[in-house]
Amino acid sequence: MPLLLVAYDPDNIEQDHSKLLDRIEIYSHVRLTRHSYAIITDKTPETVCGELNKYLEKNDNVYVITLKRPYDGCKPSLTNDWLYKELTY
């Protein structure tokens, strides 16, 4: 099943983004960085972006990108193990 990178950039980190995070976390996922996740879904990047756009504040940004091997990451090992298991060529 395809993996997508979901990267969001909140304009104001003080705002409540829990609805956005809840929506991202309905998918099987791993958190890559503070504001990025890898998710497993059959949905297109356009579909996922449209779903998430409903939860963005006025000046927030979100990008949804298809992930494929090769890739590389440094730490944490649980994240790297998850990606190795789930990510295809």
TAMOMO-V659873 format. One record per backbone hydrogen bond with DSSP energy under -0.5 kcal/mol. CO is the residue of the C=O (numbers start at 1). NH is the residue of the N-H. If there is no record, write none. Layout:
BEGIN
co->CO nh->NH
co->CO nh->NH
END
This chain:
BEGIN
co->2 nh->41
co->3 nh->67
co->4 nh->6
co->4 nh->39
co->5 nh->7
co->5 nh->65
co->6 nh->37
co->7 nh->63
co->8 nh->10
co->9 nh->61
co->12 nh->15
co->15 nh->17
co->17 nh->21
co->18 nh->22
co->19 nh->23
co->20 nh->24
co->21 nh->25
co->23 nh->26
co->24 nh->27
co->28 nh->40
co->30 nh->32
co->30 nh->38
co->33 nh->36
co->35 nh->8
co->36 nh->32
co->36 nh->33
co->37 nh->6
co->38 nh->30
co->39 nh->4
co->39 nh->41
co->40 nh->28
co->44 nh->48
co->45 nh->49
co->46 nh->50
co->47 nh->51
co->48 nh->52
co->49 nh->53
co->50 nh->54
co->51 nh->54
co->52 nh->55
co->53 nh->56
co->57 nh->60
co->61 nh->9
co->63 nh->7
co->65 nh->5
co->67 nh->3
co->73 nh->75
co->76 nh->80
co->77 nh->81
co->78 nh->82
co->79 nh->83
co->80 nh->84
co->81 nh->85
co->82 nh->86
co->83 nh->87
co->88 nh->69
END
